[in-house]
Amino acid sequence: MNAAFIVGIALLAQAKGFPEARNAAKSPEETVKSMKVPEGFVVQVYAAEPEVHQPIALQFDDRGRLWVAEMYSYPVWKAEGNDRLLIFEDTDGDGRADKRTVFTDKLNCVSGFALGFGGVWVGSNPHFLFIPDKDGDDKPDGDPVVLLDGWGHQDMHELLNSFTWGPDGWLYGCHGIYTLSKVGKPGTPDADRIPLNGAVWRYHPTRHVFEVVAEGSSNPWGIDFNDWGQAFITACVIPHLYHVILGARYHRQSGNHYNLYAYEDLKTIADHVHWGGGKWSDSREKTPSHNLAGGGHAHCGALVYLGDAFPKSYRNTLLMNNIHGNRTNNDILERKGSGYVGKHGKDFLVSEDEWFRGLSLRSGPDGAVYVSDWYDKLACHQQKPQDRTNGRVYRVSYGGSKPPKVDLAKQKSDELVRLQLHENDWYVRAARRLLQERGPDPAVDAALSAILRDNPDDTRKLRALWALHATGGLKEGQALAQLSSPHEYVRAWTIQLAAEDRDVSTDVLARWAAMAKDDPSPVVRLYLASAIQRLPAASRWAVLEGLLAHIEDGEDANLPVMYWYAVEPLVAQDAPKALALAAKCKIPKVREFIARRAASK
């Protein structure tokens, strides 16, 4: 897939045209009045023009303040711009911002950002930047530092986006399929850069390591994690929902995987689409069938609700904005085999204002959901400058919840450890990141280890495990013990964390080989298949022999394909040994792929 093809696709989308909103613009208050939400929920205007324009991304800081990225540069890339990062604060607790601070107004092409480690991490094509603010005075300490460059901008809809701190201490993000990037630290030779399109990526904030987590999909613009650390992305055009697995390759809207021997990729977990049949492009039209099904094919933002203010039925369900449908969809995530199925939930928010263009979704310390609204007559792909004076942020609350006063950075480390047990995961994530920033601490290790050992809830054990790892407190002996945990996700995550540096001890590898043979959990086997992809080919054989003996995995949505991804390099390295492995393999698809790959040499 080349740049000319990408440009052609973009021009085709422009030529076909997209419907414009049929109604006139409304005031922010009128737009809110047009919104329908389930009983008990309330929508408020948190911020609106002229205080905010073109909000493309939202983040909460440790003080509960909402940061907003404004993207004025869309849809025309330029080397210098006036995109801004703003800070909004609700000082009187009435649910509407009454204080606004401009952090910076000299950025270009801002498509995502995150807060932490003494500054702001910003996607600003072609750069991935860090803007220092160590003293936290809301003023940059100096010029932005370019950490990575080579990010493409061939399609201004498909840039690096959706910055989200993962439970493992990495910063995760997404990248669209019609933009080609070759990423590396400044000065990295082209041959040593990491190519990506259609991908989930991650960056470690202290080790400064960048890597691709998974490849494929279309234009993923939204990633989030559930209570068990399972990640999900939302996408456009092709089916909209994917369970993110380390080392996976997903159904692509276009083009080929970088590894031509992938042979097969993983598919959507959704058992539905959000339009009423026919071509995806037809779903832009306003018809009763499309409206009933969910509004259209273009999704933006992903939020797994883990707050403490909504009814319990919303926890671990996924919210996503539907741009053509002027609404927020809700998918129900149900376990199946090693992964999940996304069921069609009732729409969470529907606006009668056709200018409503929801993008980012965040939940804060109040447990409410905040929705950014690009607010535009045109939905997308209108490749020309247009009105840049619109923009809103809405607050969706339940039962009268009020924003609390918080400042987690001022709390002692033992208090941050206790927040790992908080019902609202905003506190858990923010406290874990602050503990990671503070670094190793024996007292923190002991307190987290006690939670891991004594708390009966597997989600709380996981929180302790993640925090121990992020702070450098998880030792190999402790990790080996967790491989015998009665909780499958604890065993699984222990495997992934051990493989993070792409090097494991012989003791760990021996345990993995035994688990591959005997562990009853398909989740654990999935994590083993991911982990061994990070190891040298010679270290994989024993683990694979155990995994491929599980005949029951043959019909799983993920396992046969993930097993193949781990096996594939071995075939080129030692075809006779790989064919001998195939002779013992109980999974037909993997046997077929081994033979096919061996014949292609």
C-alpha positions as CSV (number, residue, x, y, z in Angstrom):
1,M,0.0,0.0,0.0
2,N,1.6,3.3,-1.1
3,A,1.0,7.0,-0.5
4,A,-0.7,7.5,-3.9
5,F,-3.3,4.8,-3.0
6,I,-4.0,6.5,0.3
7,V,-4.5,9.9,-1.4
8,G,-6.8,8.3,-3.9
9,I,-9.0,6.9,-1.2
10,A,-9.2,10.3,0.5
11,L,-10.1,12.0,-2.8
12,L,-12.7,9.4,-3.5
13,A,-14.3,9.9,-0.1
14,Q,-14.3,13.7,-0.8
15,A,-15.9,13.3,-4.3
16,K,-18.7,11.0,-3.0
17,G,-19.6,13.6,-0.5
18,F,-21.2,13.2,2.9
19,P,-24.6,14.5,4.0
20,E,-24.7,17.8,5.8
21,A,-26.8,18.4,8.9
22,R,-30.3,19.5,7.9
23,N,-31.0,21.6,10.9
24,A,-29.5,25.0,11.8
25,A,-26.9,25.3,14.6
26,K,-28.3,25.4,18.1
27,S,-26.9,27.0,21.3
28,P,-25.2,24.6,23.6
29,E,-28.2,24.7,26.0
30,E,-30.5,23.9,23.1
31,T,-28.3,21.0,22.1
32,V,-28.4,19.6,25.6
33,K,-32.2,19.9,25.6
34,S,-32.4,17.8,22.5
35,M,-30.5,14.9,24.0
36,K,-32.2,11.8,25.2
37,V,-30.5,9.8,28.0
38,P,-31.8,6.9,30.2
39,E,-34.0,7.8,33.2
40,G,-32.0,9.2,36.1
41,F,-29.2,10.7,33.9
42,V,-28.6,14.4,33.5
43,V,-26.7,16.2,30.7
44,Q,-25.1,19.6,31.4
45,V,-22.9,22.0,29.4
46,Y,-19.5,21.8,31.0
47,A,-17.8,24.1,28.6
48,A,-18.7,25.7,25.2
49,E,-17.8,28.2,22.6
50,P,-16.3,30.8,22.8
51,E,-14.3,29.2,25.7
52,V,-13.5,26.1,23.7
53,H,-13.3,25.3,20.0
54,Q,-12.8,22.0,18.1
55,P,-12.2,19.8,21.1
56,I,-10.5,16.6,19.8
57,A,-9.3,15.0,23.1
58,L,-9.9,15.2,26.8
59,Q,-7.9,14.2,29.9
60,F,-8.3,14.7,33.7
61,D,-5.3,15.7,35.8
62,D,-4.6,14.7,39.4
63,R,-6.6,17.7,40.6
64,G,-9.7,16.6,38.8
65,R,-9.4,19.4,36.2
66,L,-10.3,18.7,32.7
67,W,-7.7,19.3,30.0
68,V,-8.9,19.8,26.4
69,A,-6.9,19.6,23.2
70,E,-8.2,22.0,20.4
71,M,-7.3,21.1,16.8
72,Y,-7.6,24.1,14.6
73,S,-5.3,22.7,11.9
74,Y,-7.8,20.1,10.6
75,P,-8.1,19.2,7.8
76,V,-4.9,20.9,6.4
77,W,-1.6,19.8,7.9
78,K,1.0,22.6,8.3
79,A,4.4,22.7,10.0
80,E,3.4,25.3,12.5
81,G,0.0,26.0,14.0
82,N,-2.0,27.4,16.8
83,D,-3.6,24.3,18.3
84,R,-4.0,24.6,22.0
85,L,-4.2,22.7,25.3
86,L,-6.7,24.2,27.7
87,I,-7.4,23.5,31.4
88,F,-11.0,23.8,32.7
89,E,-11.9,23.8,36.3
90,D,-15.3,23.7,38.1
91,T,-14.4,25.7,41.2
92,D,-17.9,25.8,42.7
93,G,-18.9,22.2,42.0
94,D,-22.0,23.0,40.0
95,G,-21.0,20.7,37.1
96,R,-19.9,23.6,34.8
97,A,-16.4,24.9,34.3
98,D,-15.9,28.5,35.5
99,K,-12.1,28.8,35.2
100,R,-10.1,28.4,32.0
101,T,-6.3,28.4,31.6
102,V,-4.4,28.2,28.3
103,F,-1.4,25.8,28.8
104,T,0.0,26.3,25.3
105,D,-1.3,27.7,22.0
106,K,1.6,27.0,19.7
107,L,1.1,23.4,18.6
108,N,0.3,21.9,15.2
109,C,-2.0,19.0,14.3
110,V,-2.7,17.9,17.9
111,S,-4.6,14.6,17.8
112,G,-4.0,13.2,21.2
113,F,-2.3,13.9,24.6
114,A,-1.8,12.5,28.1
115,L,-0.7,13.9,31.4
116,G,1.9,12.6,33.8
117,F,5.6,12.3,34.8
118,G,6.0,16.0,35.1
119,G,4.5,17.2,31.9
120,V,2.3,16.5,28.9
121,W,2.7,13.9,26.2
122,V,1.4,15.2,22.9
123,G,0.8,13.7,19.4
124,S,1.6,16.5,17.0
125,N,2.4,15.1,13.6
126,P,5.1,14.3,12.6
127,H,6.2,14.4,16.3
128,F,5.4,12.7,19.5
129,L,6.3,15.4,22.1
130,F,6.8,15.9,25.8
131,I,6.1,19.3,27.2
132,P,7.7,19.6,30.6
133,D,5.8,21.2,33.6
134,K,7.6,19.7,36.5
135,D,6.5,22.4,39.0
136,G,2.8,22.0,37.9
137,D,2.3,25.7,37.5
138,D,0.3,25.2,34.3
139,K,3.1,26.9,32.2
140,P,5.6,24.9,30.1
141,D,9.0,24.8,31.7
142,G,10.6,25.0,28.2
143,D,10.2,24.0,24.6
144,P,8.6,20.7,23.7
145,V,11.0,17.8,23.5
146,V,10.7,15.6,20.4
147,L,10.7,12.0,21.7
148,L,9.7,10.3,18.4
149,D,9.3,11.5,14.9
150,G,8.2,9.9,11.6
151,W,4.5,10.0,12.2
152,G,2.6,10.4,8.9
153,H,-0.3,12.7,8.1
154,Q,-1.4,11.5,4.6
155,D,-5.0,11.2,6.0
156,M,-5.8,13.8,8.6
157,H,-8.5,11.5,10.1
158,E,-6.1,8.7,10.8
159,L,-3.4,10.2,13.0
160,L,-1.9,8.9,16.3
161,N,-4.7,9.3,18.8
162,S,-6.5,8.2,22.0
163,F,-3.6,8.4,24.5
164,T,-4.5,6.2,27.4
165,W,-2.3,5.0,30.4
166,G,-2.5,1.2,30.5
167,P,-2.5,-0.8,33.7
168,D,1.0,-1.9,33.0
169,G,2.5,1.6,33.2
170,W,2.8,2.1,29.4
171,L,1.1,4.9,27.4
172,Y,-1.2,3.3,24.8
173,G,-2.6,4.9,21.6
174,C,-4.1,4.2,18.2
175,H,-3.2,4.9,14.6
176,G,-5.2,4.8,11.3
177,I,-4.7,2.6,8.3
178,Y,-4.5,5.2,5.6
179,T,-1.6,7.0,7.2
180,L,1.8,5.5,6.8
181,S,4.3,6.2,9.6
182,K,7.9,5.1,10.2
183,V,8.5,5.9,13.8
184,G,11.8,6.3,15.7
185,K,13.8,8.6,17.9
186,P,15.1,11.7,16.0
187,G,18.0,10.7,13.8
188,T,17.0,7.0,13.6
189,P,18.0,5.6,10.1
190,D,15.0,4.7,8.0
191,A,15.9,1.0,8.0
192,D,15.7,0.9,11.8
193,R,12.4,2.7,12.2
194,I,9.1,0.9,13.1
195,P,6.5,1.0,10.3
196,L,2.9,1.2,11.2
197,N,-0.5,1.9,9.8
198,G,-3.8,0.6,11.3
199,A,-2.3,-0.2,14.7
200,V,-2.3,0.0,18.5
201,W,1.0,1.2,19.9
202,R,2.5,1.9,23.3
203,Y,5.4,3.9,24.8
204,H,7.1,3.5,28.1
205,P,7.5,6.8,29.9
206,T,10.7,6.1,31.8
207,R,12.5,3.6,29.6
208,H,11.5,5.4,26.4
209,V,10.7,2.3,24.5
210,F,8.2,2.3,21.6
211,E,6.5,-0.7,20.1
212,V,3.5,-1.9,18.1
213,V,1.0,-3.8,20.3
214,A,-1.2,-5.1,17.5
215,E,-1.8,-4.4,13.8
216,G,-4.8,-3.9,11.6
217,S,-8.4,-2.7,11.8
218,S,-9.3,0.6,10.0
219,N,-9.2,3.9,11.8
220,P,-9.2,3.0,15.5
221,W,-9.9,6.1,17.5
222,G,-10.5,5.0,21.0
223,I,-9.0,2.5,23.4
224,D,-9.8,1.6,27.0
225,F,-9.3,-1.2,29.5
226,N,-11.8,-3.1,31.7
227,D,-11.5,-4.3,35.3
228,W,-9.4,-7.3,34.2
229,G,-7.0,-5.2,32.1
230,Q,-8.5,-6.3,28.8
231,A,-8.2,-3.6,26.1
232,F,-10.8,-2.7,23.4
233,I,-10.7,-0.4,20.4
234,T,-13.5,1.1,18.4
235,A,-13.1,1.6,14.7
236,C,-14.9,2.9,11.6
237,V,-16.2,1.5,8.3
238,I,-15.4,-2.2,9.0
239,P,-16.9,-3.8,12.0
240,H,-16.5,-1.4,14.9
241,L,-15.2,-3.4,18.0
242,Y,-12.0,-5.4,18.7
243,H,-10.5,-7.0,21.7
244,V,-6.9,-5.9,21.8
245,I,-4.4,-8.8,22.3
246,L,-0.7,-8.3,22.4
247,G,0.9,-9.5,19.2
248,A,-2.4,-9.8,17.3
249,R,-3.3,-8.9,13.7
250,Y,-6.8,-7.7,13.0
251,H,-9.1,-7.6,10.0
252,R,-7.9,-4.7,7.8
253,Q,-10.1,-2.2,5.9
254,S,-7.4,-2.2,3.2
255,G,-3.9,-3.3,2.4
256,N,-1.8,-6.2,3.7
257,H,-0.2,-7.1,7.0
258,Y,3.5,-6.5,7.2
259,N,4.1,-10.2,7.7
260,L,2.8,-11.8,4.4
261,Y,2.7,-15.2,6.2
262,A,0.1,-14.2,8.7
263,Y,-2.5,-16.1,6.5
264,E,-5.4,-15.2,8.8
265,D,-6.3,-12.3,11.1
266,L,-8.6,-11.9,14.1
267,K,-12.1,-10.5,13.5
268,T,-14.4,-8.2,15.3
269,I,-15.9,-9.3,18.6
270,A,-19.2,-7.4,17.9
271,D,-22.2,-9.6,17.0
272,H,-23.9,-6.6,15.3
273,V,-23.3,-3.4,13.3
274,H,-24.7,0.1,14.0
275,W,-26.5,0.5,10.8
276,G,-29.5,-1.2,9.3
277,G,-27.9,-3.4,6.6
278,G,-26.6,-2.7,3.1
279,K,-23.3,-1.0,2.4
280,W,-21.6,0.8,5.2
281,S,-21.4,4.0,3.1
282,D,-25.2,4.0,2.9
283,S,-25.5,4.3,6.7
284,R,-24.7,8.0,6.5
285,E,-28.2,8.7,5.3
286,K,-30.8,9.3,8.0
287,T,-33.2,6.3,7.7
288,P,-35.4,4.6,10.3
289,S,-33.4,1.3,10.0
290,H,-30.0,2.9,10.5
291,N,-31.4,5.0,13.3
292,L,-32.8,2.0,15.1
293,A,-29.6,0.0,14.7
294,G,-27.3,2.6,16.2
295,G,-26.8,5.5,13.7
296,G,-23.9,4.7,11.4
297,H,-20.5,3.3,10.8
298,A,-18.2,6.0,12.1
299,H,-17.1,5.6,15.7
300,C,-14.9,7.8,17.8
301,G,-13.8,7.4,21.4
302,A,-13.9,4.4,23.7
303,L,-14.7,4.4,27.4
304,V,-15.2,1.2,29.5
305,Y,-17.2,2.6,32.3
306,L,-15.5,1.9,35.6
307,G,-16.8,4.8,37.7
308,D,-18.8,4.7,40.9
309,A,-21.8,6.9,40.1
310,F,-23.7,5.0,37.4
311,P,-26.0,2.1,38.0
312,K,-24.0,-1.2,38.4
313,S,-25.3,-2.5,35.0
314,Y,-23.0,0.0,33.2
315,R,-19.8,-1.2,34.8
316,N,-17.5,-2.9,32.2
317,T,-19.7,-1.9,29.3
318,L,-18.2,0.1,26.5
319,L,-19.4,3.6,25.4
320,M,-18.4,5.0,22.0
321,N,-19.5,8.0,20.0
322,N,-21.3,7.5,16.7
323,I,-20.5,10.5,14.5
324,H,-23.1,10.1,11.8
325,G,-25.7,8.9,14.2
326,N,-25.3,12.0,16.5
327,R,-25.2,9.7,19.6
328,T,-23.2,7.6,22.0
329,N,-23.6,3.8,21.5
330,N,-23.2,1.3,24.3
331,D,-21.9,-2.3,23.8
332,I,-22.1,-5.0,26.4
333,L,-18.9,-7.0,26.7
334,E,-19.4,-10.7,27.5
335,R,-16.7,-13.4,28.0
336,K,-16.5,-16.1,25.4
337,G,-13.6,-18.6,25.3
338,S,-10.3,-16.7,25.5
339,G,-11.9,-13.4,24.5
340,Y,-15.2,-11.5,24.4
341,V,-18.4,-10.9,22.4
342,G,-19.7,-7.4,22.1
343,K,-23.5,-7.3,22.4
344,H,-25.7,-4.5,21.2
345,G,-26.8,-2.4,24.1
346,K,-29.3,0.4,24.1
347,D,-27.9,3.7,23.0
348,F,-26.6,5.8,25.9
349,L,-27.2,9.2,24.5
350,V,-29.0,10.4,21.4
351,S,-29.1,14.0,20.2
352,E,-31.7,15.5,17.9
353,D,-29.2,18.1,17.0
354,E,-27.5,16.8,13.8
355,W,-24.5,19.1,14.4
356,F,-23.5,17.0,17.5
357,R,-20.2,15.2,16.6
358,G,-19.0,13.4,19.7
359,L,-15.3,12.5,19.8
360,S,-13.6,11.9,23.1
361,L,-15.1,10.3,26.2
362,R,-13.6,10.4,29.7
363,S,-14.8,9.6,33.2
364,G,-13.5,11.7,36.1
365,P,-13.3,11.6,39.9
366,D,-17.1,12.3,40.1
367,G,-17.9,9.2,38.1
368,A,-19.6,11.3,35.5
369,V,-18.9,10.9,31.8
370,Y,-17.5,13.9,29.8
371,V,-18.1,14.0,26.1
372,S,-16.3,16.4,23.7
373,D,-18.4,17.7,20.8
374,W,-16.6,18.9,17.7
375,Y,-20.0,20.5,16.7
376,D,-20.1,20.8,13.0
377,K,-22.6,20.8,10.1
378,L,-20.4,18.4,8.2
379,A,-19.6,15.0,9.6
380,C,-16.2,14.1,8.2
381,H,-14.1,13.8,5.0
382,Q,-15.0,17.4,3.9
383,Q,-11.4,18.2,2.8
384,K,-11.6,22.0,3.0
385,P,-11.3,24.5,5.8
386,Q,-14.5,25.3,7.5
387,D,-15.9,26.9,10.6
388,R,-13.5,26.7,13.6
389,T,-15.5,28.6,16.1
390,N,-17.6,25.7,17.5
391,G,-17.1,23.3,20.3
392,R,-18.6,21.9,23.5
393,V,-17.9,19.5,26.3
394,Y,-20.9,17.9,28.1
395,R,-21.1,16.3,31.5
396,V,-23.4,13.3,31.8
397,S,-24.1,12.4,35.5
398,Y,-26.5,10.2,37.3
399,G,-28.4,10.8,40.5
400,G,-27.0,14.3,41.1
401,S,-23.4,13.3,41.6
402,K,-21.1,16.3,42.2
403,P,-17.5,16.9,41.3
404,P,-15.3,16.4,44.4
405,K,-12.2,18.4,45.4
406,V,-9.1,16.3,44.8
407,D,-5.4,16.7,44.6
408,L,-3.9,13.2,44.5
409,A,-0.3,14.4,44.0
410,K,-0.4,15.8,47.5
411,Q,-1.3,12.4,49.0
412,K,1.2,10.2,50.7
413,S,2.2,7.0,49.1
414,D,0.4,4.8,51.6
415,E,-2.8,6.7,50.7
416,L,-2.2,6.1,47.0
417,V,-1.8,2.4,47.7
418,R,-5.2,2.4,49.5
419,L,-6.7,4.0,46.5
420,Q,-6.0,0.9,44.6
421,L,-9.1,-0.5,46.3
422,H,-11.4,2.5,45.2
423,E,-14.6,1.6,43.4
424,N,-14.0,4.5,40.9
425,D,-11.1,3.4,38.6
426,W,-10.2,7.0,38.0
427,Y,-8.6,7.1,41.4
428,V,-7.0,3.7,40.9
429,R,-5.3,4.7,37.6
430,A,-4.2,8.2,38.7
431,A,-2.8,6.8,42.0
432,R,-1.0,4.0,40.2
433,R,0.6,6.4,37.8
434,L,1.7,8.7,40.7
435,L,3.2,5.7,42.5
436,Q,5.1,4.8,39.3
437,E,6.4,8.4,39.0
438,R,7.7,8.1,42.6
439,G,9.6,4.9,41.9
440,P,10.6,2.0,44.1
441,D,9.6,2.1,47.7
442,P,9.9,-0.9,50.1
443,A,6.9,0.3,52.1
444,V,4.8,0.6,49.0
445,D,5.9,-2.9,47.8
446,A,4.9,-4.4,51.2
447,A,1.4,-2.8,51.1
448,L,0.7,-3.8,47.5
449,S,2.0,-7.3,48.2
450,A,-0.5,-7.6,51.1
451,I,-3.3,-6.7,48.7
452,L,-2.1,-9.2,46.1
453,R,-1.8,-11.9,48.8
454,D,-4.9,-11.3,50.9
455,N,-7.6,-9.6,48.9
456,P,-10.1,-12.2,47.7
457,D,-11.3,-10.2,44.7
458,D,-9.3,-10.9,41.5
459,T,-9.7,-7.4,40.2
460,R,-8.1,-6.0,43.3
461,K,-5.3,-8.6,43.1
462,L,-4.7,-7.4,39.5
463,R,-4.5,-3.8,40.6
464,A,-1.9,-4.7,43.2
465,L,0.0,-6.7,40.6
466,W,0.0,-3.9,38.0
467,A,1.1,-1.3,40.6
468,L,3.9,-3.6,41.8
469,H,5.1,-4.0,38.3
470,A,4.9,-0.3,37.4
471,T,6.8,0.7,40.5
472,G,9.5,-1.9,40.0
473,G,8.5,-3.9,43.1
474,L,7.5,-7.2,41.4
475,K,10.2,-9.7,41.9
476,E,10.7,-12.9,40.1
477,G,10.0,-15.2,43.1
478,Q,6.7,-13.3,43.7
479,A,5.8,-13.5,40.0
480,L,6.5,-17.3,39.9
481,A,4.1,-17.7,42.9
482,Q,1.4,-15.8,41.0
483,L,1.6,-18.3,38.2
484,S,-0.1,-20.7,40.6
485,S,-2.9,-18.2,41.5
486,P,-6.4,-19.6,41.4
487,H,-7.4,-16.5,39.3
488,E,-6.9,-16.9,35.6
489,Y,-6.4,-13.2,34.8
490,V,-3.8,-13.0,37.6
491,R,-1.9,-15.9,36.0
492,A,-2.3,-14.4,32.6
493,W,-1.1,-10.9,33.5
494,T,1.9,-12.3,35.4
495,I,2.9,-14.0,32.1
496,Q,2.6,-10.8,30.1
497,L,4.5,-8.7,32.6
498,A,7.4,-11.2,32.8
499,A,7.8,-11.0,29.0
500,E,7.8,-7.2,28.9
501,D,11.6,-7.0,28.4
502,R,11.6,-9.8,25.9
503,D,13.8,-12.0,28.2
504,V,12.7,-14.5,30.8
505,S,14.7,-16.9,33.0
506,T,14.9,-20.6,32.5
507,D,12.7,-21.1,35.6
508,V,10.0,-18.9,34.2
509,L,10.2,-20.6,30.8
510,A,9.9,-24.0,32.3
511,R,6.8,-23.0,34.2
512,W,5.3,-21.6,31.0
513,A,5.9,-24.9,29.3
514,A,4.1,-26.8,32.1
515,M,1.2,-24.3,32.1
516,A,0.9,-24.6,28.3
517,K,0.3,-28.3,28.8
518,D,-1.9,-28.3,31.9
519,D,-3.5,-24.9,32.6
520,P,-7.3,-25.2,32.1
521,S,-7.8,-21.5,31.2
522,P,-8.0,-20.4,27.5
523,V,-7.1,-16.9,28.7
524,V,-3.8,-18.1,30.2
525,R,-3.1,-20.0,26.9
526,L,-3.8,-16.8,25.0
527,Y,-1.4,-14.9,27.1
528,L,1.3,-17.6,26.6
529,A,0.8,-17.3,22.9
530,S,1.3,-13.6,23.1
531,A,4.3,-13.7,25.4
532,I,6.3,-16.3,23.5
533,Q,6.1,-14.1,20.4
534,R,8.4,-11.7,22.3
535,L,11.0,-14.4,22.8
536,P,13.7,-15.8,20.4
537,A,12.4,-18.5,18.2
538,A,14.6,-21.1,19.9
539,S,12.8,-20.5,23.3
540,R,9.3,-21.2,22.0
541,W,9.3,-24.9,21.1
542,A,8.4,-26.4,24.5
543,V,5.6,-23.9,25.2
544,L,4.1,-24.4,21.7
545,E,4.2,-28.2,22.0
546,G,1.9,-27.9,25.1
547,L,-0.4,-25.3,23.5
548,L,-0.9,-27.2,20.3
549,A,-2.0,-30.3,22.2
550,H,-5.3,-28.6,23.2
551,I,-7.8,-29.9,20.8
552,E,-10.5,-27.8,22.5
553,D,-8.9,-24.6,21.3
554,G,-9.6,-25.4,17.7
555,E,-12.8,-23.4,17.5
556,D,-11.8,-20.5,19.7
557,A,-12.0,-17.1,18.1
558,N,-8.4,-16.2,19.0
559,L,-6.2,-19.2,19.9
560,P,-5.5,-21.0,16.6
561,V,-4.5,-17.7,14.9
562,M,-2.4,-16.5,17.9
563,Y,-0.7,-19.9,18.1
564,W,0.1,-19.6,14.4
565,Y,1.7,-16.2,14.9
566,A,4.0,-17.7,17.5
567,V,4.8,-20.8,15.3
568,E,5.4,-19.0,12.0
569,P,9.1,-17.9,12.5
570,L,10.0,-21.4,13.6
571,V,9.0,-22.9,10.2
572,A,11.5,-20.8,8.3
573,Q,14.1,-21.5,10.9
574,D,13.8,-25.2,11.1
575,A,11.2,-26.7,8.8
576,P,11.7,-30.4,9.7
577,K,11.3,-29.7,13.3
578,A,8.2,-27.5,12.6
579,L,6.7,-30.3,10.5
580,A,7.3,-32.7,13.4
581,L,5.5,-30.3,15.6
582,A,2.6,-30.2,13.1
583,A,2.3,-34.0,13.2
584,K,1.6,-33.8,17.0
585,C,-0.6,-30.6,16.7
586,K,-4.3,-31.1,17.6
587,I,-5.5,-27.9,15.9
588,P,-6.2,-28.3,12.2
589,K,-5.7,-24.7,11.2
590,V,-2.2,-24.6,12.7
591,R,-1.3,-27.9,11.0
592,E,-2.5,-26.4,7.7
593,F,-0.6,-23.2,8.1
594,I,2.7,-25.0,9.1
595,A,2.5,-27.1,5.9
596,R,1.7,-24.0,3.8
597,R,4.5,-22.0,5.2
598,A,7.0,-24.9,4.8
599,A,6.0,-25.3,1.2
600,S,6.5,-21.5,0.5
601,K,10.3,-21.6,1.4
